[in-house]
Amino acid sequence: MLIEIFQKEHAVDVNRLIVNVLGYQNSLNEQGIKRLERIQNHEDYYTIVAIEEGCVIGFIGLWKGMAYEFEETYIRVIALAVDKAYQKRGVGSKLLKAAEQYALEQGIHVISLNSGLEREEAHRFYAGKGYRKKGYSFIRRIG
């Protein structure tokens, strides 16, 4: 398995994971691919992929930002998905480790993430990697 920086040619496979693993059906079209291209070109975003036999089997999407609650810049894991056929094989662990390495290379020492309430297995995964539950996430579409 190779761990690489996201490239434009990975977009279709990553979009497939966004739909099939994360369940975000609103990415099921060309708009999802275009969104990935915009993310790739934004300086505060960074995406890492796991590749097996030429196919993307997992990815982690990161965002770099500032916080109101502490002085340091931090990394937020925006998305982490591994193809169901490759889960429980260490792919997610390697992607998370690559994200942590990227953060350290940037001089960043804080990583944050949200995980849906129904993703209890993911919660156990993150807790096992030393992440602690801090709160709840709320969302509301307006306008």
N, CA and C atoms as an extended XYZ file, in Angstrom:
429
Properties=species:S:1:pos:R:3:atomname:S:1:resname:S:1:resid:I:1 pbc="F F F"
N         0.845       -1.182        0.000 N   MET     1
C         0.000        0.000        0.000 CA  MET     1
C         0.888        1.243        0.000 C   MET     1
N         0.523        2.199       -0.829 N   LEU     2
C         1.227        3.475       -0.907 CA  LEU     2
C         0.380        4.567       -0.264 C   LEU     2
N         1.034        5.469        0.437 N   ILE     3
C         0.378        6.656        0.990 CA  ILE     3
C         0.947        7.843        0.212 C   ILE     3
N         0.071        8.613       -0.448 N   GLU     4
C         0.503        9.697       -1.327 CA  GLU     4
C        -0.342       10.943       -1.108 C   GLU     4
N         0.159       12.050       -1.615 N   ILE     5
C        -0.607       13.292       -1.655 CA  ILE     5
C        -1.639       13.171       -2.774 C   ILE     5
N        -2.845       13.638       -2.531 N   PHE     6
C        -3.931       13.626       -3.508 CA  PHE     6
C        -3.493       14.328       -4.789 C   PHE     6
N        -3.813       13.704       -5.916 N   GLN     7
C        -3.601       14.287       -7.233 CA  GLN     7
C        -4.940       14.296       -7.973 C   GLN     7
N        -5.045       15.116       -8.978 N   LYS     8
C        -6.294       15.259       -9.732 CA  LYS     8
C        -6.822       13.905      -10.235 C   LYS     8
N        -5.923       13.004      -10.632 N   GLU     9
C        -6.361       11.706      -11.155 CA  GLU     9
C        -6.976       10.801      -10.083 C   GLU     9
N        -6.872       11.179       -8.811 N   HIS    10
C        -7.485       10.413       -7.724 CA  HIS    10
C        -8.935       10.824       -7.466 C   HIS    10
N        -9.383       11.893       -8.088 N   ALA    11
C       -10.675       12.501       -7.749 CA  ALA    11
C       -11.852       11.541       -7.888 C   ALA    11
N       -11.915       10.766       -8.961 N   VAL    12
C       -13.060        9.865       -9.159 CA  VAL    12
C       -13.110        8.820       -8.047 C   VAL    12
N       -11.962        8.237       -7.705 N   ASP    13
C       -11.922        7.223       -6.644 CA  ASP    13
C       -12.255        7.826       -5.281 C   ASP    13
N       -11.722        9.002       -4.998 N   VAL    14
C       -12.020        9.651       -3.719 CA  VAL    14
C       -13.504        9.997       -3.648 C   VAL    14
N       -14.052       10.500       -4.728 N   ASN    15
C       -15.479       10.819       -4.756 CA  ASN    15
C       -16.329        9.563       -4.506 C   ASN    15
N       -15.903        8.440       -5.059 N   ARG    16
C       -16.599        7.160       -4.834 CA  ARG    16
C       -16.605        6.818       -3.345 C   ARG    16
N       -15.491        7.030       -2.662 N   LEU    17
C       -15.420        6.775       -1.222 CA  LEU    17
C       -16.312        7.734       -0.442 C   LEU    17
N       -16.361        8.987       -0.868 N   ILE    18
C       -17.214        9.973       -0.203 CA  ILE    18
C       -18.672        9.525       -0.258 C   ILE    18
N       -19.076        8.982       -1.392 N   VAL    19
C       -20.457        8.533       -1.561 CA  VAL    19
C       -20.692        7.189       -0.872 C   VAL    19
N       -19.853        6.193       -1.182 N   ASN    20
C       -20.108        4.817       -0.738 CA  ASN    20
C       -19.750        4.538        0.709 C   ASN    20
N       -18.741        5.209        1.237 N   VAL    21
C       -18.322        4.941        2.615 CA  VAL    21
C       -18.899        5.978        3.571 C   VAL    21
N       -18.760        7.250        3.227 N   LEU    22
C       -19.268        8.296        4.113 CA  LEU    22
C       -20.762        8.526        3.942 C   LEU    22
N       -21.309        8.108        2.791 N   GLY    23
C       -22.747        8.213        2.569 CA  GLY    23
C       -23.222        9.582        2.145 C   GLY    23
N       -22.342       10.418        1.637 N   TYR    24
C       -22.714       11.769        1.226 CA  TYR    24
C       -23.192       11.734       -0.223 C   TYR    24
N       -24.470       11.461       -0.403 N   GLN    25
C       -25.050       11.284       -1.734 CA  GLN    25
C       -25.009       12.545       -2.588 C   GLN    25
N       -24.903       13.706       -1.962 N   ASN    26
C       -24.843       14.951       -2.738 CA  ASN    26
C       -23.522       15.093       -3.496 C   ASN    26
N       -22.613       14.134       -3.338 N   SER    27
C       -21.345       14.150       -4.078 CA  SER    27
C       -21.384       13.212       -5.273 C   SER    27
N       -22.537       12.636       -5.547 N   LEU    28
C       -22.672       11.562       -6.536 CA  LEU    28
C       -22.688       12.048       -7.974 C   LEU    28
N       -22.077       13.150       -8.260 N   ASN    29
C       -22.130       13.679       -9.621 CA  ASN    29
C       -20.869       14.466       -9.938 C   ASN    29
N       -20.848       15.090      -11.081 N   GLU    30
C       -19.693       15.878      -11.512 CA  GLU    30
C       -19.396       17.008      -10.532 C   GLU    30
N       -20.413       17.477       -9.847 N   GLN    31
C       -20.219       18.547       -8.866 CA  GLN    31
C       -19.283       18.093       -7.736 C   GLN    31
N       -19.384       16.817       -7.341 N   GLY    32
C       -18.498       16.273       -6.319 CA  GLY    32
C       -17.046       16.287       -6.772 C   GLY    32
N       -16.811       15.949       -8.032 N   ILE    33
C       -15.452       15.967       -8.598 CA  ILE    33
C       -14.919       17.400       -8.623 C   ILE    33
N       -15.753       18.336       -9.053 N   LYS    34
C       -15.331       19.741       -9.106 CA  LYS    34
C       -15.022       20.273       -7.706 C   LYS    34
N       -15.791       19.836       -6.711 N   ARG    35
C       -15.548       20.260       -5.335 CA  ARG    35
C       -14.161       19.781       -4.888 C   ARG    35
N       -13.825       18.547       -5.216 N   LEU    36
C       -12.501       18.020       -4.876 CA  LEU    36
C       -11.388       18.836       -5.539 C   LEU    36
N       -11.594       19.254       -6.763 N   GLU    37
C       -10.598       20.078       -7.457 CA  GLU    37
C       -10.429       21.427       -6.762 C   GLU    37
N       -11.538       22.025       -6.318 N   ARG    38
C       -11.445       23.311       -5.590 CA  ARG    38
C       -10.691       23.119       -4.272 C   ARG    38
N       -11.001       22.021       -3.594 N   ILE    39
C       -10.319       21.734       -2.330 CA  ILE    39
C        -8.829       21.550       -2.573 C   ILE    39
N        -8.478       20.789       -3.597 N   GLN    40
C        -7.071       20.529       -3.907 CA  GLN    40
C        -6.307       21.828       -4.147 C   GLN    40
N        -6.952       22.794       -4.744 N   ASN    41
C        -6.288       24.044       -5.101 CA  ASN    41
C        -6.293       25.094       -3.989 C   ASN    41
N        -6.920       24.794       -2.852 N   HIS    42
C        -6.985       25.736       -1.737 CA  HIS    42
C        -5.804       25.496       -0.798 C   HIS    42
N        -5.095       26.547       -0.463 N   GLU    43
C        -3.864       26.398        0.322 CA  GLU    43
C        -4.068       25.863        1.740 C   GLU    43
N        -5.257       25.975        2.286 N   ASP    44
C        -5.499       25.507        3.655 CA  ASP    44
C        -6.001       24.062        3.730 C   ASP    44
N        -6.140       23.414        2.586 N   TYR    45
C        -6.612       22.028        2.560 CA  TYR    45
C        -5.510       21.112        2.064 C   TYR    45
N        -5.531       19.887        2.549 N   TYR    46
C        -4.514       18.902        2.187 CA  TYR    46
C        -5.180       17.536        2.240 C   TYR    46
N        -5.026       16.757        1.193 N   THR    47
C        -5.656       15.436        1.125 CA  THR    47
C        -4.587       14.388        0.868 C   THR    47
N        -4.686       13.295        1.606 N   ILE    48
C        -3.752       12.177        1.495 CA  ILE    48
C        -4.556       10.949        1.094 C   ILE    48
N        -4.019       10.157        0.181 N   VAL    49
C        -4.714        8.948       -0.275 CA  VAL    49
C        -3.879        7.711        0.018 C   VAL    49
N        -4.583        6.594        0.173 N   ALA    50
C        -3.962        5.270        0.276 CA  ALA    50
C        -4.283        4.540       -1.018 C   ALA    50
N        -3.254        3.970       -1.642 N   ILE    51
C        -3.422        3.335       -2.946 CA  ILE    51
C        -2.968        1.879       -2.872 C   ILE    51
N        -3.797        1.006       -3.419 N   GLU    52
C        -3.495       -0.420       -3.519 CA  GLU    52
C        -3.763       -0.844       -4.956 C   GLU    52
N        -2.780       -1.420       -5.601 N   GLU    53
C        -2.909       -1.896       -6.982 CA  GLU    53
C        -3.482       -0.812       -7.904 C   GLU    53
N        -2.989        0.404       -7.748 N   GLY    54
C        -3.375        1.506       -8.615 CA  GLY    54
C        -4.718        2.139       -8.318 C   GLY    54
N        -5.403        1.692       -7.278 N   CYS    55
C        -6.731        2.218       -6.947 CA  CYS    55
C        -6.704        2.868       -5.566 C   CYS    55
N        -7.366        4.006       -5.437 N   VAL    56
C        -7.474        4.666       -4.136 CA  VAL    56
C        -8.422        3.843       -3.267 C   VAL    56
N        -7.916        3.382       -2.125 N   ILE    57
C        -8.732        2.575       -1.205 CA  ILE    57
C        -9.086        3.335        0.066 C   ILE    57
N        -8.517        4.532        0.220 N   GLY    58
C        -8.828        5.339        1.386 CA  GLY    58
C        -8.267        6.741        1.214 C   GLY    58
N        -8.801        7.671        1.988 N   PHE    59
C        -8.278        9.039        1.962 CA  PHE    59
C        -8.567        9.723        3.284 C   PHE    59
N        -7.774       10.749        3.553 N   ILE    60
C        -8.019       11.616        4.699 CA  ILE    60
C        -7.909       13.049        4.204 C   ILE    60
N        -8.901       13.853        4.525 N   GLY    61
C        -8.926       15.256        4.125 CA  GLY    61
C        -8.688       16.141        5.327 C   GLY    61
N        -7.780       17.088        5.185 N   LEU    62
C        -7.369       17.942        6.292 CA  LEU    62
C        -7.577       19.415        5.960 C   LEU    62
N        -7.829       20.181        6.983 N   TRP    63
C        -7.957       21.627        6.861 CA  TRP    63
C        -7.101       22.270        7.946 C   TRP    63
N        -6.371       23.294        7.581 N   LYS    64
C        -5.502       24.013        8.518 CA  LYS    64
C        -6.165       25.338        8.872 C   LYS    64
N        -6.286       25.608       10.169 N   GLY    65
C        -6.935       26.848       10.567 CA  GLY    65
C        -6.491       27.348       11.922 C   GLY    65
N        -7.134       28.425       12.336 N   MET    66
C        -6.870       29.030       13.637 CA  MET    66
C        -8.090       28.801       14.526 C   MET    66
N        -7.868       28.883       15.817 N   ALA    67
C        -8.947       28.653       16.775 CA  ALA    67
C        -9.154       29.883       17.652 C   ALA    67
N       -10.323       30.011       18.190 N   TYR    68
C       -10.608       31.064       19.152 CA  TYR    68
C       -10.185       30.641       20.556 C   TYR    68
N       -10.088       29.340       20.780 N   GLU    69
C        -9.863       28.849       22.138 CA  GLU    69
C        -8.401       28.651       22.510 C   GLU    69
N        -7.499       28.624       21.535 N   PHE    70
C        -6.069       28.509       21.831 CA  PHE    70
C        -5.278       29.205       20.740 C   PHE    70
N        -4.015       29.489       21.038 N   GLU    71
C        -3.198       30.335       20.181 CA  GLU    71
C        -2.725       29.648       18.906 C   GLU    71
N        -2.467       28.361       18.971 N   GLU    72
C        -1.815       27.663       17.860 CA  GLU    72
C        -2.733       27.433       16.659 C   GLU    72
N        -2.101       27.333       15.503 N   THR    73
C        -2.783       26.824       14.317 CA  THR    73
C        -3.047       25.337       14.566 C   THR    73
N        -4.121       24.826       14.007 N   TYR    74
C        -4.413       23.407       14.196 CA  TYR    74
C        -4.868       22.788       12.883 C   TYR    74
N        -4.878       21.475       12.865 N   ILE    75
C        -5.374       20.702       11.728 CA  ILE    75
C        -6.702       20.092       12.131 C   ILE    75
N        -7.672       20.168       11.236 N   ARG    76
C        -8.954       19.499       11.450 CA  ARG    76
C        -9.081       18.419       10.396 C   ARG    76
N        -9.364       17.213       10.861 N   VAL    77
C        -9.664       16.123        9.933 CA  VAL    77
C       -11.092       16.356        9.458 C   VAL    77
N       -11.244       16.631        8.177 N   ILE    78
C       -12.553       16.905        7.603 CA  ILE    78
C       -13.232       15.611        7.170 C   ILE    78
N       -12.442       14.665        6.686 N   ALA    79
C       -13.002       13.391        6.224 CA  ALA    79
C       -11.936       12.314        6.316 C   ALA    79
N       -12.365       11.117        6.677 N   LEU    80
C       -11.512        9.932        6.645 CA  LEU    80
C       -12.392        8.780        6.202 C   LEU    80
N       -12.022        8.150        5.101 N   ALA    81
C       -12.822        7.035        4.579 CA  ALA    81
C       -11.901        5.960        4.027 C   ALA    81
N       -12.269        4.713        4.301 N   VAL    82
C       -11.554        3.550        3.769 CA  VAL    82
C       -12.590        2.640        3.123 C   VAL    82
N       -12.288        2.201        1.911 N   ASP    83
C       -13.160        1.258        1.196 CA  ASP    83
C       -13.510        0.096        2.121 C   ASP    83
N       -14.771       -0.290        2.131 N   LYS    84
C       -15.240       -1.329        3.052 CA  LYS    84
C       -14.458       -2.634        2.916 C   LYS    84
N       -14.006       -2.959        1.724 N   ALA    85
C       -13.239       -4.186        1.505 CA  ALA    85
C       -11.856       -4.131        2.149 C   ALA    85
N       -11.397       -2.933        2.523 N   TYR    86
C       -10.051       -2.766        3.091 CA  TYR    86
C       -10.073       -2.320        4.545 C   TYR    86
N       -11.248       -2.212        5.138 N   GLN    87
C       -11.332       -1.798        6.531 CA  GLN    87
C       -10.786       -2.894        7.443 C   GLN    87
N       -10.298       -2.470        8.585 N   LYS    88
C        -9.702       -3.358        9.595 CA  LYS    88
C        -8.379       -3.955        9.129 C   LYS    88
N        -7.703       -3.272        8.204 N   ARG    89
C        -6.396       -3.725        7.708 CA  ARG    89
C        -5.303       -2.693        7.957 C   ARG    89
N        -5.592       -1.680        8.756 N   GLY    90
C        -4.585       -0.687        9.088 CA  GLY    90
C        -4.517        0.506        8.150 C   GLY    90
N        -5.414        0.558        7.165 N   VAL    91
C        -5.390        1.669        6.199 CA  VAL    91
C        -5.707        2.991        6.903 C   VAL    91
N        -6.771        3.008        7.691 N   GLY    92
C        -7.143        4.230        8.412 CA  GLY    92
C        -6.050        4.679        9.363 C   GLY    92
N        -5.409        3.724       10.033 N   SER    93
C        -4.309        4.057       10.943 CA  SER    93
C        -3.157        4.703       10.198 C   SER    93
N        -2.833        4.174        9.027 N   LYS    94
C        -1.734        4.746        8.242 CA  LYS    94
C        -2.081        6.138        7.727 C   LYS    94
N        -3.325        6.339        7.336 N   LEU    95
C        -3.737        7.659        6.880 CA  LEU    95
C        -3.700        8.672        8.023 C   LEU    95
N        -4.179        8.272        9.197 N   LEU    96
C        -4.162        9.169       10.351 CA  LEU    96
C        -2.722        9.482       10.757 C   LEU    96
N        -1.858        8.490       10.705 N   LYS    97
C        -0.438        8.700       11.018 CA  LYS    97
C         0.192        9.672       10.012 C   LYS    97
N        -0.150        9.529        8.727 N   ALA    98
C         0.359       10.442        7.701 CA  ALA    98
C        -0.137       11.863        7.951 C   ALA    98
N        -1.389       12.003        8.402 N   ALA    99
C        -1.934       13.328        8.723 CA  ALA    99
C        -1.182       13.943        9.896 C   ALA    99
N        -0.893       13.143       10.907 N   GLU   100
C        -0.157       13.633       12.063 CA  GLU   100
C         1.262       14.047       11.660 C   GLU   100
N         1.871       13.276       10.785 N   GLN   101
C         3.212       13.614       10.300 CA  GLN   101
C         3.185       14.934        9.521 C   GLN   101
N         2.168       15.096        8.668 N   TYR   102
C         2.013       16.348        7.924 CA  TYR   102
C         1.884       17.524        8.899 C   TYR   102
N         1.053       17.356        9.929 N   ALA   103
C         0.872       18.431       10.912 CA  ALA   103
C         2.205       18.801       11.560 C   ALA   103
N         2.948       17.800       11.991 N   LEU   104
C         4.238       18.074       12.631 CA  LEU   104
C         5.195       18.782       11.677 C   LEU   104
N         5.197       18.374       10.413 N   GLU   105
C         6.049       19.043        9.413 CA  GLU   105
C         5.675       20.515        9.238 C   GLU   105
N         4.401       20.842        9.496 N   GLN   106
C         3.923       22.219        9.409 CA  GLN   106
C         4.126       22.981       10.718 C   GLN   106
N         4.684       22.302       11.726 N   GLY   107
C         4.865       22.923       13.029 CA  GLY   107
C         3.582       22.983       13.832 C   GLY   107
N         2.636       22.116       13.504 N   ILE   108
C         1.314       22.096       14.142 CA  ILE   108
C         1.243       20.908       15.095 C   ILE   108
N         0.710       21.169       16.304 N   HIS   109
C         0.700       20.136       17.339 CA  HIS   109
C        -0.698       19.798       17.856 C   HIS   109
N        -1.727       20.294       17.182 N   VAL   110
C        -3.106       20.005       17.592 CA  VAL   110
C        -3.885       19.517       16.376 C   VAL   110
N        -4.579       18.391       16.547 N   ILE   111
C        -5.463       17.866       15.505 CA  ILE   111
C        -6.837       17.686       16.122 C   ILE   111
N        -7.851       18.133       15.400 N   SER   112
C        -9.235       18.053       15.843 CA  SER   112
C       -10.055       17.353       14.769 C   SER   112
N       -11.182       16.785       15.152 N   LEU   113
C       -12.084       16.171       14.176 CA  LEU   113
C       -13.475       16.055       14.755 C   LEU   113
N       -14.436       15.919       13.876 N   ASN   114
C       -15.807       15.593       14.247 CA  ASN   114
C       -16.105       14.210       13.713 C   ASN   114
N       -16.998       13.497       14.380 N   SER   115
C       -17.417       12.188       13.907 CA  SER   115
C       -18.900       12.050       14.219 C   SER   115
N       -19.672       11.653       13.223 N   GLY   116
C       -21.120       11.536       13.390 CA  GLY   116
C       -21.511       10.648       14.561 C   GLY   116
N       -22.597       10.989       15.218 N   LEU   117
C       -23.053       10.234       16.390 CA  LEU   117
C       -23.228        8.746       16.106 C   LEU   117
N       -23.656        8.418       14.892 N   GLU   118
C       -23.920        7.019       14.544 CA  GLU   118
C       -22.650        6.236       14.225 C   GLU   118
N       -21.534        6.878       14.121 N   ARG   119
C       -20.271        6.224       13.736 CA  ARG   119
C       -19.500        5.736       14.971 C   ARG   119
N       -20.136        4.870       15.735 N   GLU   120
C       -19.556        4.406       16.994 CA  GLU   120
C       -18.244        3.650       16.798 C   GLU   120
N       -18.135        2.903       15.729 N   GLU   121
C       -16.879        2.189       15.458 CA  GLU   121
C       -15.740        3.184       15.207 C   GLU   121
N       -16.052        4.272       14.498 N   ALA   122
C       -15.053        5.319       14.266 CA  ALA   122
C       -14.645        5.961       15.592 C   ALA   122
N       -15.605        6.147       16.498 N   HIS   123
C       -15.293        6.743       17.798 CA  HIS   123
C       -14.284        5.872       18.551 C   HIS   123
N       -14.497        4.558       18.520 N   ARG   124
C       -13.559        3.643       19.176 CA  ARG   124
C       -12.182        3.712       18.506 C   ARG   124
N       -12.171        3.814       17.175 N   PHE   125
C       -10.913        3.923       16.429 CA  PHE   125
C       -10.137        5.152       16.891 C   PHE   125
N       -10.790        6.320       16.904 N   TYR   126
C       -10.107        7.554       17.287 CA  TYR   126
C        -9.654        7.507       18.752 C   TYR   126
N       -10.496        7.011       19.629 N   ALA   127
C       -10.121        6.900       21.047 CA  ALA   127
C        -8.903        6.001       21.201 C   ALA   127
N        -8.846        4.928       20.439 N   GLY   128
C        -7.706        4.021       20.484 CA  GLY   128
C        -6.421        4.651       19.979 C   GLY   128
N        -6.545        5.729       19.214 N   LYS   129
C        -5.381        6.453       18.694 CA  LYS   129
C        -5.008        7.646       19.574 C   LYS   129
N        -5.685        7.775       20.721 N   GLY   130
C        -5.338        8.837       21.658 CA  GLY   130
C        -6.174       10.099       21.546 C   GLY   130
N        -7.184       10.109       20.692 N   TYR   131
C        -8.070       11.263       20.573 CA  TYR   131
C        -9.132       11.164       21.668 C   TYR   131
N        -9.484       12.299       22.239 N   ARG   132
C       -10.491       12.280       23.300 CA  ARG   132
C       -11.744       13.024       22.849 C   ARG   132
N       -12.866       12.553       23.335 N   LYS   133
C       -14.142       13.197       23.020 CA  LYS   133
C       -14.195       14.531       23.739 C   LYS   133
N       -14.541       15.566       22.973 N   LYS   134
C       -14.528       16.921       23.524 CA  LYS   134
C       -15.914       17.551       23.559 C   LYS   134
N       -16.806       17.169       22.645 N   GLY   135
C       -18.104       17.820       22.619 CA  GLY   135
C       -18.978       17.276       21.500 C   GLY   135
N       -19.968       18.033       21.163 N   TYR   136
C       -20.899       17.681       20.096 CA  TYR   136
C       -20.749       18.660       18.960 C   TYR   136
N       -21.171       18.256       17.798 N   SER   137
C       -21.149       19.097       16.619 CA  SER   137
C       -22.601       19.366       16.218 C   SER   137
N       -22.912       20.589       15.882 N   PHE   138
C       -24.255       20.953       15.446 CA  PHE   138
C       -24.173       21.569       14.058 C   PHE   138
N       -25.227       21.401       13.282 N   ILE   139
C       -25.273       21.978       11.943 CA  ILE   139
C       -26.704       22.416       11.646 C   ILE   139
N       -26.841       23.491       10.897 N   ARG   140
C       -28.139       23.963       10.455 CA  ARG   140
C       -27.944       24.658        9.116 C   ARG   140
N       -28.723       24.282        8.123 N   ARG   141
C       -28.702       24.966        6.831 CA  ARG   141
C       -29.650       26.152        6.943 C   ARG   141
N       -29.188       27.315        6.497 N   ILE   142
C       -30.020       28.517        6.585 CA  ILE   142
C       -30.200       29.123        5.191 C   ILE   142
N       -31.180       29.991        5.053 N   GLY   143
C       -31.394       30.717        3.801 CA  GLY   143
C       -32.110       29.984        2.733 C   GLY   143
